[in-house]
Amino acid sequence: MNEVDELRRAMRVTERADRTGLDLAGIMREGRRVRRRRRVAGTGAVAVAVAAVVIGGGAVARIHPPEPPAPGPVATAPVVDPTTGGPGPTATADSGPVEPRPRPVGAVVGTGIRYGDDERVFYVVPVDVPELPGVTIGLAAGRRSPTGGLTTDYLVNDVAGSDRRPGFHEIGYDPQGRVPSVTPVPTFGYFVGPAARIVGTVDGRHVEARLARWSEDPQLVIFWFDPGVLTPATPLDGIVARDARGGRL
Amino acid sequence: MARGDAEFVEFATAASARLVHAAFLMTGNHHQAEDAAQTALVRTYASWSRIRGGDPYGYARSVLVNHLVDTWRRPIREYPTEDLPERHGGDVADEVATRRWLLGILGTLTPRERAVVVLRHYFDLPEAQVARELDVSVGTVKSTSSRALEKLRAAGLTAPEPQGSRR
């Protein structure tokens, strides 16, 4: 028996097929919840409005019911160029559709990341989290169609404290994990404070986030990592925000 | 119970032990392994209607391994000797010694190397399949596998003598 066969044999003889301790009923319950969440995210505003979204394994956020579909233009927030602090290249506005859509609070942030004709966008939405009066908003990763229709893919919100406390808040990773997806969600989140740069660390490598200030509160800085810079769903080992002078916030 | 649910229960019952053991080989910790297998099965069930006609085991395996590679970025060096296996044939002392040896040498690998070793030599997958499941190139699988085997040899890739035969 060669050494690789020895390794193979050892891996097999140490199997413990007699017990796994897995709770199948619990697995299916949680699986249904994940499925519901995906379905909600995939069907846009109408479904999102009536569904509970669990983030971070604890509290349940309920997105506010939508108002009637609002035709008309959707302003797009300017992207901050991390090197200059000025507006980036994707400041655009589109003409709105007449179909139902999520109801962002403030401007929708365009990223320039494309999935065919659709563009990855981020927007703040109102949420209710039971027993957490300090959490009233969440940050959604969605896609905008050429007609301006929004499809929410993923929503993150705080599950404790206040959504405006200084510092980093919940970070959203692609909900599909590392399973290949046609619409991978870039790693994203928001920081409250005068951040001019946000830099993540992964495997000892520094990755720079793109930033956009929320139109309703410039202290709230939305950030995301372009998929070419950070593969979606790759967990960050660390993340820091720096002010315009390079000081750590 | 709906037909799809019944199929999933049958699948999960058949697959869970191997998934847990694969996770154990990657982490060296039974509790973490069960958590990881549970996560993989949750995602598998969530996508069941889409994948049940294809390769659900491959899907679960891929979710499991990538989840672990992402979660543990450093070699895990925990040897849970307090968690003795239940006896089901063979000599418990031999099995404990083999497990300790195995975890010891696997502990010298990075999470990705461990993942490649487990997929190649525990699940017996060809390199191309390992590459697909880890979303890397075949060349990366070859080089990672080669590096991993070198490290395993340096760590003593020769199983301990069964203790029972010396009694």
Chai-1 contact restraints between the chains, C-beta under 6 A:
chainA,res_idxA,chainB,res_idxB,connection_type,confidence,min_distance_angstrom,max_distance_angstrom,comment,restraint_id
A,E3,B,L157,contact,1.0,0.0,6.0,A-B,restraint_1
A,E6,B,A159,contact,1.0,0.0,6.0,A-B,restraint_2
A,L7,B,H121,contact,1.0,0.0,6.0,A-B,restraint_3
A,R8,B,H121,contact,1.0,0.0,6.0,A-B,restraint_4
A,A10,B,T98,contact,1.0,0.0,6.0,A-B,restraint_5
A,A10,B,L102,contact,1.0,0.0,6.0,A-B,restraint_6
A,A10,B,A159,contact,1.0,0.0,6.0,A-B,restraint_7
A,M11,B,L25,contact,1.0,0.0,6.0,A-B,restraint_8
A,M11,B,Y122,contact,1.0,0.0,6.0,A-B,restraint_9
A,T14,B,T98,contact,1.0,0.0,6.0,A-B,restraint_10
A,T14,B,R99,contact,1.0,0.0,6.0,A-B,restraint_11
A,E15,B,H21,contact,1.0,0.0,6.0,A-B,restraint_12
A,R16,B,P85,contact,1.0,0.0,6.0,A-B,restraint_13
A,A17,B,A17,contact,1.0,0.0,6.0,A-B,restraint_14
A,D18,B,E86,contact,1.0,0.0,6.0,A-B,restraint_15
A,D18,B,H88,contact,1.0,0.0,6.0,A-B,restraint_16
A,T20,B,S16,contact,1.0,0.0,6.0,A-B,restraint_17
A,T20,B,A17,contact,1.0,0.0,6.0,A-B,restraint_18
A,T20,B,V20,contact,1.0,0.0,6.0,A-B,restraint_19
A,G21,B,E34,contact,1.0,0.0,6.0,A-B,restraint_20
A,L22,B,S16,contact,1.0,0.0,6.0,A-B,restraint_21
A,L22,B,Q38,contact,1.0,0.0,6.0,A-B,restraint_22
A,L24,B,A12,contact,1.0,0.0,6.0,A-B,restraint_23
A,I27,B,Q38,contact,1.0,0.0,6.0,A-B,restraint_24
A,I27,B,L41,contact,1.0,0.0,6.0,A-B,restraint_25
A,I27,B,V42,contact,1.0,0.0,6.0,A-B,restraint_26
A,M28,B,Y45,contact,1.0,0.0,6.0,A-B,restraint_27
A,E30,B,V42,contact,1.0,0.0,6.0,A-B,restraint_28
A,G31,B,V42,contact,1.0,0.0,6.0,A-B,restraint_29
A,G31,B,Y45,contact,1.0,0.0,6.0,A-B,restraint_30
A,G31,B,A46,contact,1.0,0.0,6.0,A-B,restraint_31
A,V34,B,A46,contact,1.0,0.0,6.0,A-B,restraint_32
A,R35,B,A46,contact,1.0,0.0,6.0,A-B,restraint_33
A,G177,B,V63,contact,1.0,0.0,6.0,A-B,restraint_34
A,R178,B,N66,contact,1.0,0.0,6.0,A-B,restraint_35
A,P235,B,D70,contact,1.0,0.0,6.0,A-B,restraint_36
